[in-house]
């Protein structure tokens, strides 16, 4: 699968921000780490720090819900083509011009391949990374090891 021309909905000015924090997580995570991720999201949601993620895993979706309650700018990166209709829970952030939805792929459904493209795009467009959970031999660990980011914070290693 190859990347496509970047598709966008929302405030494209967010792409120009110099210090974007990526948030990614492996699917396996302990309850104590879930709470650490919620605490992190609660702390950062009322800052001006731009958060970029696919918000696809259950934990990432929960983090998005926390972020939407604050004022932090958000870049949501899809592993599929853009939605025809933006979900209702995103409207307030979109109206406040603090949300950008992007897709670097053109497929109709997310797949392992399109998720890998999405995650590479997220890391390439971030200056730092917060990892909720990282499976030592998982796809995410392999991908993260290839990107020279200024700062990587891992809330848990499995």
N, CA and C of each residue as an Amber inpcrd file, in Angstrom:
protein
   474
   0.8450000  -1.1780000   0.0000000   0.0000000   0.0000000   0.0000000
   0.8890000   1.2390000   0.0000000   0.5260000   2.2250000  -0.7720000
   1.2990000   3.4570000  -0.8440000   0.5040000   4.5950000  -0.2220000
   1.2140000   5.6460000   0.0940000   0.5420000   6.8080000   0.6530000
  -0.1730000   7.5610000  -0.4600000  -1.1310000   8.3760000  -0.0840000
  -1.8880000   9.1870000  -1.0290000  -1.6370000  10.6480000  -0.7150000
  -2.1310000  11.5100000  -1.5690000  -2.0720000  12.9390000  -1.2670000
  -2.8250000  13.1680000   0.0370000  -2.2880000  13.9950000   0.8850000
  -2.8880000  14.2320000   2.1900000  -4.2710000  14.8620000   2.0350000
  -5.2570000  14.2260000   2.6500000  -6.6240000  14.7390000   2.6710000
  -6.8490000  15.3920000   4.0310000  -7.5650000  16.5050000   4.0720000
  -7.7700000  17.2100000   5.3390000  -9.1930000  17.7320000   5.4870000
  -9.6140000  17.8160000   6.7330000 -10.8410000  18.5150000   7.1310000
 -10.4740000  19.2720000   8.4000000 -10.7520000  20.5610000   8.4350000
 -10.5040000  21.3070000   9.6640000  -9.3970000  22.3340000   9.5100000
  -8.7850000  22.6710000  10.6230000  -7.8100000  23.7520000  10.7000000
  -6.4150000  23.2750000  10.2740000  -6.0710000  23.4780000   9.0160000
  -4.7740000  23.0270000   8.4930000  -3.5960000  23.8130000   9.0550000
  -3.8510000  24.9430000   9.6880000  -2.7880000  25.7220000  10.3240000
  -2.1090000  24.8970000  11.4240000  -2.8230000  23.9470000  12.0000000
  -2.2450000  23.1070000  13.0510000  -1.0410000  22.3200000  12.5420000
  -0.9960000  22.0310000  11.2550000   0.1550000  21.3170000  10.6930000
   1.4350000  22.1330000  10.7880000   1.3120000  23.4450000  10.8510000
   2.4720000  24.3390000  10.8930000   3.0570000  24.4840000  12.2980000
   2.3890000  23.9810000  13.2960000   2.8980000  24.1030000  14.6640000
   4.2120000  23.3410000  14.7790000   5.2220000  23.9520000  15.3880000
   6.5500000  23.3280000  15.4080000   6.7040000  22.1570000  16.3710000
   5.9860000  22.1390000  17.4580000   6.1730000  21.1010000  18.4860000
   4.8840000  20.3440000  18.7260000   4.6680000  19.3320000  17.9270000
   3.4820000  18.5010000  18.0830000   3.8640000  17.2300000  18.8530000
   3.0040000  16.8450000  19.8050000   3.2400000  15.6500000  20.6130000
   2.3840000  14.5180000  20.0660000   3.0360000  13.4370000  19.6630000
   2.3130000  12.2460000  19.2150000   1.9120000  11.4230000  20.4360000
   0.7400000  10.8170000  20.3600000   0.3160000   9.8610000  21.3780000
  -0.0390000   8.5630000  20.6670000   0.6730000   7.4980000  21.0130000
   0.4230000   6.1740000  20.4480000   0.4510000   5.1450000  21.5650000
  -0.2310000   4.0350000  21.3480000  -0.2390000   2.9810000  22.3530000
  -0.4640000   1.6320000  21.6950000   0.2420000   0.6350000  22.2110000
  -0.0560000  -0.7390000  21.8270000  -1.4310000  -1.0840000  22.3780000
  -2.0570000  -2.0880000  21.8180000  -3.4030000  -2.4600000  22.2630000
  -3.4010000  -3.1030000  23.6460000  -2.3380000  -3.8400000  23.9930000
  -2.2600000  -4.4670000  25.3140000  -1.8050000  -3.4330000  26.3240000
  -2.5830000  -3.3030000  27.3980000  -2.2620000  -2.2920000  28.4000000
  -2.8580000  -2.7110000  29.7380000  -2.1610000  -2.3850000  30.8090000
  -2.6520000  -2.7180000  32.1510000  -3.5510000  -1.5990000  32.6700000
  -4.3970000  -1.9370000  33.6360000  -5.3230000  -0.9510000  34.2040000
  -4.5800000   0.2300000  34.8240000  -3.4550000  -0.0330000  35.4800000
  -2.7110000   1.0640000  36.1090000  -2.1640000   2.0310000  35.0650000
  -1.7930000   1.5200000  33.9170000  -1.2770000   2.3880000  32.8600000
  -2.4100000   3.1650000  32.1940000  -3.5770000   2.5460000  32.0980000
  -4.7370000   3.2650000  31.5790000  -4.9600000   4.5210000  32.4190000
  -4.8820000   4.3740000  33.7330000  -5.0680000   5.5290000  34.6170000
  -3.9800000   6.5760000  34.4100000  -2.7290000   6.1450000  34.1830000
  -1.6430000   7.0950000  33.8970000  -1.9310000   7.8660000  32.6050000
  -2.4680000   7.1830000  31.6090000  -2.7990000   7.8370000  30.3410000
  -3.9290000   8.8490000  30.5250000  -4.9270000   8.4850000  31.3280000
  -6.0090000   9.4170000  31.6120000  -5.4850000  10.6450000  32.3380000
  -4.5790000  10.4290000  33.3090000  -3.9800000  11.5550000  34.0370000
  -3.2070000  12.4630000  33.0760000  -2.4200000  11.8450000  32.1690000
  -1.6490000  12.6260000  31.1930000  -2.5830000  13.4510000  30.3180000
  -3.6510000  12.8270000  29.8220000  -4.6000000  13.5280000  28.9520000
  -5.2910000  14.6640000  29.6960000  -5.6190000  14.4330000  30.9600000
  -6.2620000  15.4620000  31.7680000  -5.3260000  16.6470000  31.9910000
  -4.0380000  16.3630000  32.2110000  -3.0540000  17.4330000  32.4130000
  -2.8270000  18.2530000  31.1490000  -2.7720000  17.6070000  30.0090000
  -2.3900000  18.3030000  28.7810000  -3.5750000  18.9370000  28.0510000
  -4.7830000  18.5170000  28.3530000  -5.9460000  18.9670000  27.5730000
  -6.2310000  20.4580000  27.6700000  -5.8000000  21.1060000  28.7490000
  -6.0540000  22.5420000  28.8880000  -4.8230000  23.3870000  28.5900000
  -3.8360000  22.7850000  27.9330000  -2.6460000  23.5240000  27.5070000
  -2.8110000  23.9090000  26.0410000  -1.7990000  24.5550000  25.5030000
  -1.7950000  24.9190000  24.0870000  -0.9850000  23.9050000  23.2750000
  -0.6240000  22.7900000  23.8860000   0.1930000  21.7630000  23.2310000
  -0.6530000  20.9920000  22.2150000  -0.1900000  20.8990000  20.9840000
  -0.9140000  20.1890000  19.9260000  -0.6240000  18.6910000  20.0210000
  -1.6790000  17.8910000  20.0790000  -1.5700000  16.4400000  20.1970000
  -1.9670000  15.8210000  18.8600000  -1.1530000  14.8680000  18.4010000
  -1.4110000  14.2010000  17.1330000  -1.4490000  12.6930000  17.3710000
  -2.5010000  12.0510000  16.8600000  -2.6660000  10.6090000  17.0690000
  -3.6930000  10.0660000  16.0840000  -3.7130000   8.7570000  15.9730000
  -4.7570000   8.1110000  15.1930000  -6.0200000   7.9180000  16.0070000
  -5.8720000   7.9260000  17.3290000  -7.0030000   7.7520000  18.2430000
  -7.8570000   6.5700000  17.8040000  -7.2020000   5.4560000  17.4970000
  -7.9060000   4.2880000  16.9810000  -8.1050000   3.1880000  18.0210000
  -7.0930000   2.9010000  18.8230000  -7.2390000   1.8440000  19.8270000
  -8.2210000   2.3190000  20.8980000  -8.7850000   1.3950000  21.6760000
  -9.7170000   1.8090000  22.7370000  -9.1130000   2.8600000  23.6770000
  -7.8620000   2.6720000  24.0870000  -7.2270000   3.6450000  24.9700000
  -7.0790000   4.9980000  24.2700000  -6.6320000   4.9880000  23.0180000
  -6.4690000   6.2450000  22.2750000  -7.8060000   6.9550000  22.1160000
  -8.8810000   6.2020000  21.9180000 -10.2130000   6.8160000  21.8270000
 -10.5990000   7.4700000  23.1490000 -10.2740000   6.8080000  24.2630000
 -10.5460000   7.4020000  25.5730000  -9.7500000   8.6840000  25.7680000
  -8.4770000   8.6650000  25.3740000  -7.6350000   9.8630000  25.4900000
  -8.2410000  10.9950000  24.6640000  -8.7300000  10.6870000  23.4710000
  -9.3760000  11.7140000  22.6450000 -10.5620000  12.3260000  23.3780000
 -11.3650000  11.5030000  24.0520000 -12.5200000  12.0320000  24.7980000
 -12.0640000  13.0280000  25.8650000 -10.9700000  12.7130000  26.5740000
 -10.4260000  13.6510000  27.5590000  -9.9710000  14.9370000  26.8890000
  -9.2440000  14.8010000  25.7700000  -8.7190000  15.9790000  25.0740000
  -9.8330000  16.8680000  24.5400000 -10.9060000  16.2700000  24.0800000
 -12.0190000  17.0580000  23.5350000 -12.6900000  17.9180000  24.5980000
 -12.5240000  17.5650000  25.8770000 -13.1050000  18.3520000  26.9760000
 -12.2580000  19.5720000  27.3220000 -11.0930000  19.6950000  26.7150000
 -10.1940000  20.8040000  27.0270000 -10.0920000  21.7920000  25.8910000
  -8.9020000  22.4010000  25.7840000  -8.6930000  23.3980000  24.7320000
  -7.4750000  23.0970000  23.8640000  -6.7860000  22.0060000  24.1320000
  -5.5830000  21.6690000  23.3690000  -5.9370000  21.3950000  21.9080000
  -5.1150000  21.8730000  20.9830000  -5.3150000  21.5580000  19.5660000
  -5.0640000  20.0670000  19.3190000  -5.8260000  19.4990000  18.3970000
  -5.7680000  18.0610000  18.1320000  -5.6550000  17.8150000  16.6290000
  -4.7500000  16.9220000  16.2570000  -4.6910000  16.4330000  14.8780000
  -5.0080000  14.9440000  14.9310000  -6.1210000  14.5690000  14.3270000
  -6.5720000  13.1840000  14.2870000  -6.1980000  12.6130000  12.9220000
  -5.3890000  11.5750000  12.9100000  -4.8890000  11.0060000  11.6610000
  -5.5560000   9.6470000  11.4310000  -6.2750000   9.5360000  10.3370000
  -7.0030000   8.3110000  10.0250000  -6.1370000   7.3370000   9.2280000
  -6.4230000   6.0610000   9.3780000  -5.7510000   5.0110000   8.6090000
  -6.6720000   4.5410000   7.4790000  -7.4940000   5.4260000   7.0190000
  -8.4510000   5.1990000   5.9340000  -8.7710000   6.5480000   5.3320000
  -9.5250000   6.5800000   4.2420000  -9.8740000   7.8800000   3.6680000
 -10.7640000   8.6570000   4.6370000 -10.8860000   9.9540000   4.4040000
 -11.6770000  10.7990000   5.2960000 -13.1340000  10.3630000   5.3420000
 -13.7460000  10.6170000   6.4860000 -15.1690000  10.3530000   6.6280000
 -15.9520000  11.3120000   5.7400000 -17.1100000  10.8680000   5.2800000
 -17.9860000  11.7730000   4.5300000 -18.6770000  12.7460000   5.4800000
 -18.9320000  12.2940000   6.7000000 -19.5570000  13.1270000   7.7270000
 -18.7040000  13.0680000   8.9860000 -18.3500000  14.2180000   9.5130000
 -17.5630000  14.2780000  10.7440000 -18.4530000  13.8420000  11.9140000
 -17.9570000  12.9240000  12.7540000 -18.7550000  12.4730000  13.9110000
 -19.1610000  13.6350000  14.8160000 -20.3550000  13.5390000  15.3690000
 -20.9170000  14.6140000  16.1970000 -20.0110000  15.0300000  17.3410000
 -19.3250000  14.0650000  17.9830000 -18.4990000  14.3900000  19.1480000
 -17.3010000  15.2740000  18.7920000 -17.0220000  15.4400000  17.5030000
 -15.8900000  16.2670000  17.0690000 -16.3070000  17.6740000  16.6380000
 -17.6010000  17.9190000  16.5300000 -18.0810000  19.1980000  16.0000000
 -17.6310000  20.4160000  16.7990000 -17.7150000  20.3440000  18.1430000
 -17.3350000  21.5080000  18.9530000 -15.8670000  21.8770000  18.7360000
 -14.9950000  20.8830000  18.7450000 -13.5660000  21.1430000  18.5230000
 -13.3270000  21.6650000  17.1110000 -14.0620000  21.1300000  16.1480000
 -13.9400000  21.6010000  14.7710000 -14.3930000  23.0610000  14.6740000
 -15.5280000  23.3820000  15.2860000 -16.0500000  24.7570000  15.2720000
 -15.0940000  25.7270000  15.9600000 -14.3750000  25.2570000  16.9880000
 -13.4170000  26.0940000  17.7200000 -12.0720000  26.1950000  16.9980000
 -11.9710000  25.5660000  15.8490000 -10.7510000  25.5820000  15.0250000
  -9.5440000  24.9950000  15.7540000  -9.8030000  24.0180000  16.6240000
  -8.7050000  23.3490000  17.3220000  -8.5880000  21.8810000  16.9410000
  -9.2120000  21.5290000  15.8050000  -9.1670000  20.1550000  15.3260000
  -8.8460000  20.1190000  13.8390000  -7.9640000  19.2030000  13.5050000
  -7.6810000  18.8860000  12.1090000  -7.7570000  17.3780000  11.9660000
  -8.4930000  16.9210000  10.9790000  -8.5700000  15.4950000  10.6610000
  -7.8210000  15.3130000   9.3510000  -6.8700000  14.3960000   9.3400000
  -6.0930000  14.1510000   8.1250000  -6.0690000  12.6650000   7.7970000
  -5.8160000  12.3880000   6.5280000  -5.6070000  11.0110000   6.0950000
  -4.5110000  10.9850000   5.0480000  -3.4390000  10.2240000   5.3280000
  -2.3730000  10.0810000   4.3460000  -2.5800000   8.8810000   3.4140000
  -3.7350000   8.2100000   3.5310000  -4.0500000   7.0350000   2.7080000
  -5.4180000   7.2200000   2.0520000  -5.7070000   6.4080000   1.0480000
  -6.9810000   6.5590000   0.3360000  -7.8710000   5.3210000   0.3880000
  -7.5110000   4.3220000   1.2020000  -8.3200000   3.1020000   1.2690000
  -9.6170000   3.3550000   2.0350000 -10.6230000   2.5210000   1.7630000
 -11.9340000   2.6830000   2.3910000 -11.9820000   2.2050000   3.8340000
 -11.1350000   1.2170000   4.1680000 -11.1260000   0.6530000   5.5140000
  -9.7040000   0.6220000   6.0480000  -9.5810000   0.8050000   7.3460000
  -8.2590000   0.7180000   7.9760000  -7.7690000  -0.7260000   7.9270000
  -6.4730000  -0.8770000   7.7700000  -5.8440000  -2.1880000   7.7510000
  -4.5150000  -2.0890000   8.4970000  -3.8480000  -3.2110000   8.6770000
  -2.5290000  -3.1780000   9.3170000  -1.5810000  -2.3150000   8.4900000
  -1.6450000  -2.4530000   7.1740000  -0.7590000  -1.6740000   6.2970000
  -1.0710000  -0.1830000   6.3610000  -2.3540000   0.1740000   6.3240000
  -2.6920000   1.6050000   6.3570000  -2.4260000   2.1980000   7.7410000
  -2.5790000   1.3850000   8.7970000  -2.2530000   1.8610000  10.1490000
  -0.7540000   2.1250000  10.2690000   0.0660000   1.3020000   9.6330000
   1.5160000   1.5180000   9.6560000   1.8700000   2.8140000   8.9270000
   1.2230000   3.0730000   7.7970000   1.4480000   4.3320000   7.0780000
   1.0250000   5.5040000   7.9450000  -0.1420000   5.3780000   8.5660000
  -0.6260000   6.4480000   9.4520000   0.3560000   6.7070000  10.5840000
   0.8220000   5.6520000  11.2500000   1.7310000   5.8300000  12.3810000
   3.0640000   6.4290000  11.9480000   3.5740000   6.0320000  10.7820000
   4.8040000   6.6550000  10.2630000   4.5700000   8.1380000  10.0030000
   3.4110000   8.4770000   9.4580000   3.0860000   9.8830000   9.1840000
   3.0200000  10.6670000  10.4980000   2.3840000  10.0830000  11.5010000
   2.2840000  10.7400000  12.8120000   3.6800000  11.0200000  13.3610000
   4.5350000  10.0120000  13.3660000   5.8830000  10.1840000  13.9100000
   6.7070000  11.1750000  13.0940000   6.5570000  11.1630000  11.7870000
   7.3020000  12.0860000  10.9310000   6.8580000  13.5310000  11.1300000
   5.6680000  13.7380000  11.6520000   5.1360000  15.0840000  11.8420000
   5.0560000  15.4860000  13.3070000   5.8290000  14.8170000  14.1490000
   5.8550000  15.0950000  15.5880000   7.2770000  15.3920000  16.0400000
   7.3920000  16.1630000  17.0990000   8.7130000  16.4210000  17.6710000
   8.9480000  15.5640000  18.9100000   7.8670000  15.0700000  19.5140000
   8.0130000  14.2050000  20.6820000   6.8830000  13.1910000  20.6820000
   7.0430000  12.1750000  21.5110000   6.1010000  11.0630000  21.5240000
   5.8130000  10.6450000  22.9470000   4.5370000  10.4630000  23.2460000
   4.1080000   9.8550000  24.4990000   3.4850000   8.5210000  24.1130000
   4.0040000   7.4660000  24.7250000   3.5210000   6.1200000  24.4530000
   2.7530000   5.6340000  25.6660000   1.4950000   5.2570000  25.4430000
   0.6970000   4.7280000  26.5460000   1.2520000   3.4030000  27.0150000
   1.4060000   2.4780000  26.1020000   1.9270000   1.1570000  26.4000000
   2.6800000   0.6800000  25.1670000   3.7530000  -0.0580000  25.4090000
   4.5780000  -0.5110000  24.2880000   4.9230000  -1.9790000  24.4630000
   4.4140000  -2.8150000  23.5750000   4.7870000  -4.2280000  23.5700000
   6.1900000  -4.3160000  22.9810000   7.1030000  -4.8900000  23.7220000
   8.5210000  -4.8960000  23.3500000   8.7730000  -5.3700000  21.9320000
   8.1100000  -6.4060000  21.4800000   8.3510000  -6.9400000  20.1330000
   7.2260000  -6.6200000  19.1550000   6.3850000  -5.6660000  19.4900000
   5.2370000  -5.3420000  18.6390000   5.5920000  -4.4250000  17.4800000
   4.6230000  -4.2430000  16.5940000   4.7990000  -3.3760000  15.4270000
   5.1710000  -1.9510000  15.8310000   4.5080000  -1.4480000  16.8690000
   4.7540000  -0.0750000  17.3020000   6.1810000   0.0880000  17.8150000
   6.6720000  -0.8670000  18.5890000   8.0460000  -0.7840000  19.1160000
   9.0540000  -0.7550000  17.9790000   8.8400000  -1.5710000  16.9700000
   9.7440000  -1.5870000  15.8190000   9.7020000  -0.2530000  15.0750000
   8.5210000   0.2790000  14.9050000   8.3760000   1.5500000  14.1970000
   9.0160000   2.6970000  14.9770000   8.7400000   2.7770000  16.2700000
   9.2640000   3.8540000  17.1090000  10.7900000   3.8600000  17.1170000
  11.3730000   2.6740000  17.0920000  12.8420000   2.5950000  17.1370000
  13.5150000   3.1850000  15.9060000  12.7580000   3.4090000  14.8490000
  13.3380000   3.9450000  13.6110000  13.2290000   5.4600000  13.4910000
  12.5550000   6.1180000  14.4470000  12.3440000   7.5600000  14.3510000
  13.1370000   8.3230000  15.3940000  13.9310000   9.2960000  14.9610000
  14.7100000  10.1100000  15.9050000  13.8870000  11.2960000  16.4100000
  13.1140000  11.0700000  17.4510000  12.3260000  12.1530000  18.0320000
  13.0970000  12.7880000  19.1780000  12.8190000  14.0680000  19.4360000
  13.4980000  14.8050000  20.5060000  13.2760000  14.1500000  21.8630000
  12.0690000  13.7050000  22.0880000  11.7330000  13.1620000  23.4040000
  10.6970000  12.0660000  23.2650000  10.9550000  10.9320000  23.9020000
   9.9860000   9.8430000  23.9450000   9.7070000   9.5330000  25.4130000
   8.4390000   9.5560000  25.7780000   8.0150000   9.2090000  27.1260000
   7.1310000   7.9900000  27.0220000   7.4820000   6.9430000  27.7330000
   6.6630000   5.7270000  27.7390000   6.0280000   5.5860000  29.1140000
   4.6970000   5.5620000  29.1620000   4.0150000   5.4250000  30.4270000
   4.0530000   4.0030000  30.9560000   4.3350000   3.0240000  30.0620000
   4.4890000   1.6310000  30.5090000   5.1310000   0.8090000  29.4150000
   5.9290000  -0.1640000  29.8160000   6.5040000  -1.1360000  28.8830000
   6.0220000  -2.5050000  29.3050000   5.4580000  -3.2630000  28.3840000
   4.9920000  -4.6200000  28.6870000   6.0400000  -5.6150000  28.2640000
